[in-house]
Structures are given as C-alpha cells and as structure tokens.
Amino acid sequence: MKHPLFCLMTVVLLGSVGIGYAHNGAYELTLEEWVRETPDIEDIGEERIIARCNKRENYNEVLLGKANIELNQHKDNAQNYLDPYSITLWGWINSFGIQTSDNSAFWHGKPAMFRWNNQHFRGPVVTKKLFMDIAREGKFKFYLEPNPIRCPGCISVEGVIKVDNPDVIRDCFK
C-alpha cells in the first residue's frame, strides 16, 4: 500500500496544465452525494500531524504539516473578496471534502491554480465552527479526488487526519 498521503503529495508536485473534471449534473453536488456517487474511493487510514499557527497582520493560518492543508482566518474582509474563513490546498485537485461530526465543507471544480480556497465550496461554507470542531475532536475526515489529467492513475481517497496538538487550532483562531 502506498503511504497514506502519497496521492495528495503526487498531485501537489505535478505540472501546470489546468484541465478539470466537470460535474455531469446527474446528482446534487454535495459531499454526501459525491461520496455516494464516486466509485472506488480508497480508505487510506489515519495520518497523524502536528499543527502550527502563523498569526499575521491580515490573516491567521494553521498549517497542517505534511497533509498540505491550511486553515485560514482572513482579517479586514471589507478590503478584499475573501470569506472570513477558508481552507487552502496546493495541487491539481478536482474535489475536496472535509468533515467533522457536526460540520462539513465540499469543493468541486476545475483546478486552475496551484493554490485555491474560498468561494469554491458547495453547500456549507467554511466556518469558524468547522475549525473549532476540529480543535475539539482533534481530527477530521477528508475526501480527495485528484485531477486525472495531472495525475494519471491516482485514485480518489478518504482518510482521517489526527491533529496531535489541537489546542493550536483553538488558540490561533480566538
């Protein structure tokens, strides 16, 4: 079996052509429906990570180590287009979902940049409550569909990210 984050890291390291995968409209595009309608999602188990907080003038972010996921809080939103909270991933990804026991967020679209986050989520948006759930539970489930053009042979995966120091998340977004 490949390392649990092998597919995510492979996606991150690949090329620069922005060809995406279009949703065919056969079902409502939510995390629950995407999981139900996506065949062959491989469960890659649990990965333990260390969270690190960066507090800046315009934003706070929690970096989730080798998972290459960032949880963001944008400050002074009146001067920019950003939602108050977002999730950033790096790579050519068609779909990404994150789920706690009480909240979820789901993104699906045409990957056109190395970095993407807000204003692309379907259904529930990324909220502080989602981040506080991760801090309270110390973990979250994720779903990832890499772009098959950029990563031929990569498969959709699901797994659990366990945060060894969840208080960092709570303290970063006070």
N, C-alpha and C positions, 0 to 999 in steps of 0.2 A: 504494500500500500504506500502511496505517496505521502510525504509529510502533509499534515492537515492543511497548511496554508500554501502548499505548492501551487495550486491553480491560481490563487489570488496573486501570489508573487510573480508567476509567469505572465499573467495579464498585465501587471504593473510594468514589467520590463519590456514589453513588446511595442513595436513600431508606431507609426504616425498616421495611418490612413483611418479616417473617421467614417467607417461604414457600419451602420447599425442594423438592428433587427426590429422590424415593425410588428406591432401587435395586430393580429388579424381581426380583432373586434368580435370574435366568437364568444367571448365571455367578458364579464366586468373585470376591469383591470385593478384588482386589489391584491394584497399579499395573500390572503386566503385562497382566492380563485387562482392566482398564479401558481401557488403550490399545488393545488388540486389538478390543474391542467398541464403542469410541466412534468413530463415523464423523466424517469431516471435521474432524480436528484440524489446524489451520493451523500450520505451522512459521514462527515469526516471527523466526528467526535468533538472532543473538548480541547481547547487550547488555552493555556494559562498565560496571562500577560501582566505587565506592570504598567500602570497608568502614570503619565507625567503631565503636570499642569504648566501651561505658559500663560501668564497674565500680561496683557499688552494694553496700550492706551485705548485702542479701538475694538479690541476683542479679547476674549479668553478662549483657550482651547485646551482640550485634554487629548493628548497623543496616546493612542493605544498600541504602543510598541510595534512588534512585528506583524500585527494584524493590519497595519497601514490604514487605520481608521482614525479620523479626528472628529471629536465632538466640539462644536463651536457655539459660542455666545457672542453675537455681534452687538457692539455698543453704538450709541448715537445713530440709530437707524434712520433718523429723519434726513440724514445727508447721503444715504445710499439706498440701494434697491434690495438689500438683504433682509431676509426674515430674521427675527430675533435669535433663532436657534437653527443650526444646520448640522449636517453630517457631511464630511468630506472624505472621499475615497480617491485614490490615484489609480488610473488604469482604464482599460477599454472594457467596460462592463455594460451589459445590456440591462440587467435588472439587479436590484439590491433591496433586501428587506431586513429589517431589524425588529426584534420582538422581545418584550418583557412579559411578565404575567398579566399586566394591565394595559399596556400600550404597544403600538406598532407604527412603523412608517415603511413605505414602499416606494421605490423609484424604478421607473422603466422608461427607457428612451434610447435615442441614437447617441452613442458616445462620440463626442466630437472634440473633447479636450482631455488632457491628462488629469486635470483636477475639476471636479464638479461637486455641487452640493445642493443648495437651496433652489426653490421654485421649480423643482422637477418631480416632487413627490406626489403620488396619487393617494387619495383618501386622507387619513390622518396626517397632519403635518408634524414636523419635528418640533417638540416642545421641551420646556424645562422639565416637565413631569416625566417624560421619557428618560431623560438623563438622571433624574433623581431615583427613578425605578431601578436603573442600572446600578446606581450607588447603593441603594437599599438591598437589592438582591445579590449584588456582587457578580452579576453575569447577565448575558443576553444571548438570544439565539439569532443567528444571521442566515440569510439565504443569498446566494450569489450566482448569477448567470453571466459567465464571461462572453465576450463577443467572439463568435466562432470564426469570423474572418481574421481577426487579430490573433486568435489562439486556437487554431485547428486542433481538434482532439481534446480540448479542455471541456470538462463537463460542468453542469450546474451542481453546486454543493450546498449543503447546510451544515451548520455546526454550532457549537456553543463557545463563546469567548468568556472565560472566567477571569475577572479582574482581581488580582491578589491584593490590591490596595484601594478598594472602592471609596474610601474616605477622601481620596484625592479628587474624585469627581464632585462630590458634595461640596468640598471646600473651594474648588475652583469656580463653581457657579453660584456662590452665595449671593 
